[in-house]
Amino acid sequence: MTLTKTVDQMTILSGDRSKLKDLLCNRLAECGWRDEVRLLIRGIIKEKGTNVKVEQLITEVTPKARTLVPDAVKKELLMKIKAILAAQEGIDL
């Protein structure tokens, strides 16, 4: 079993997944990430026209959006996940 799968299962079972998701959404909104992604989507639609399919948008935006997530947000979320895992299983990460 991969670490990602284990983390997913443990956070779902403990109810911490929704807390982590809320934290991530709040941090992304605070740092302006949502606005940047919104502008990115608008730019793609302007460039390719209004006939762009959702799947095309997702394929094009996802890698760019991931790179726009600030390192501080990634680090904070990772620390929270490690703390949850350590508290639940005594895992030394």
C-alpha positions as CSV (number, residue, x, y, z in Angstrom):
1,M,0.0,0.0,0.0
2,T,1.4,3.4,-0.9
3,L,1.8,6.2,1.6
4,T,-0.7,8.4,-0.3
5,K,-3.3,5.6,-0.1
6,T,-2.6,5.1,3.6
7,V,-2.8,8.9,4.3
8,D,-6.1,9.0,2.4
9,Q,-7.6,6.1,4.3
10,M,-6.4,7.3,7.7
11,T,-7.7,10.8,7.2
12,I,-11.0,9.7,5.9
13,L,-11.5,7.3,8.8
14,S,-10.5,9.8,11.4
15,G,-12.6,12.6,10.0
16,D,-9.5,14.8,9.6
17,R,-9.8,14.8,5.8
18,S,-12.5,17.5,5.8
19,K,-10.5,19.6,8.3
20,L,-7.5,19.4,6.0
21,K,-9.6,20.2,3.0
22,D,-11.0,23.2,4.7
23,L,-7.6,24.4,5.8
24,L,-6.3,24.0,2.2
25,C,-9.3,25.9,0.7
26,N,-8.9,28.8,3.3
27,R,-5.1,29.1,2.7
28,L,-5.5,29.1,-1.1
29,A,-8.2,31.8,-0.9
30,E,-6.1,33.9,1.5
31,C,-3.0,33.8,-0.8
32,G,-4.9,34.7,-3.9
33,W,-4.5,31.3,-5.6
34,R,-8.1,31.0,-6.6
35,D,-8.0,34.4,-8.3
36,E,-4.9,33.4,-10.2
37,V,-6.5,30.2,-11.4
38,R,-9.7,32.0,-12.3
39,L,-7.6,34.4,-14.5
40,L,-5.8,31.5,-16.0
41,I,-9.1,29.9,-17.0
42,R,-10.4,33.1,-18.4
43,G,-7.3,33.5,-20.5
44,I,-7.6,30.0,-21.9
45,I,-11.3,30.6,-22.8
46,K,-10.4,33.9,-24.4
47,E,-7.6,32.3,-26.4
48,K,-9.5,29.2,-27.5
49,G,-13.1,30.5,-27.6
50,T,-16.2,29.6,-25.6
51,N,-16.4,26.1,-27.2
52,V,-13.6,24.8,-24.9
53,K,-14.7,21.7,-23.1
54,V,-14.4,21.3,-19.4
55,E,-12.1,18.3,-19.8
56,Q,-9.8,20.5,-21.9
57,L,-9.7,23.2,-19.3
58,I,-9.0,20.7,-16.5
59,T,-6.1,19.1,-18.5
60,E,-4.6,22.5,-19.3
61,V,-5.2,24.3,-16.0
62,T,-4.3,21.5,-13.5
63,P,-0.5,21.4,-13.9
64,K,-0.3,25.2,-14.0
65,A,-2.6,25.6,-10.9
66,R,-0.5,23.1,-9.0
67,T,2.7,25.1,-9.6
68,L,0.9,28.2,-8.4
69,V,0.3,26.7,-4.9
70,P,2.7,28.6,-2.6
71,D,5.4,26.5,-0.9
72,A,4.3,27.8,2.5
73,V,0.8,26.3,2.0
74,K,2.3,23.0,0.9
75,K,4.6,22.8,3.9
76,E,1.8,23.7,6.3
77,L,-0.5,21.0,5.0
78,L,2.3,18.5,5.0
79,M,3.1,19.3,8.7
80,K,-0.6,18.9,9.6
81,I,-0.7,15.5,7.8
82,K,2.4,14.3,9.6
83,A,1.0,15.4,12.9
84,I,-2.3,13.6,12.3
85,L,-0.4,10.4,11.3
86,A,1.9,10.6,14.2
87,A,-1.0,11.1,16.6
88,Q,-3.0,8.2,15.2
89,E,-0.4,5.6,14.6
90,G,2.7,6.7,16.4
91,I,4.4,6.8,13.0
92,D,7.7,8.6,13.2
93,L,7.8,10.7,10.0
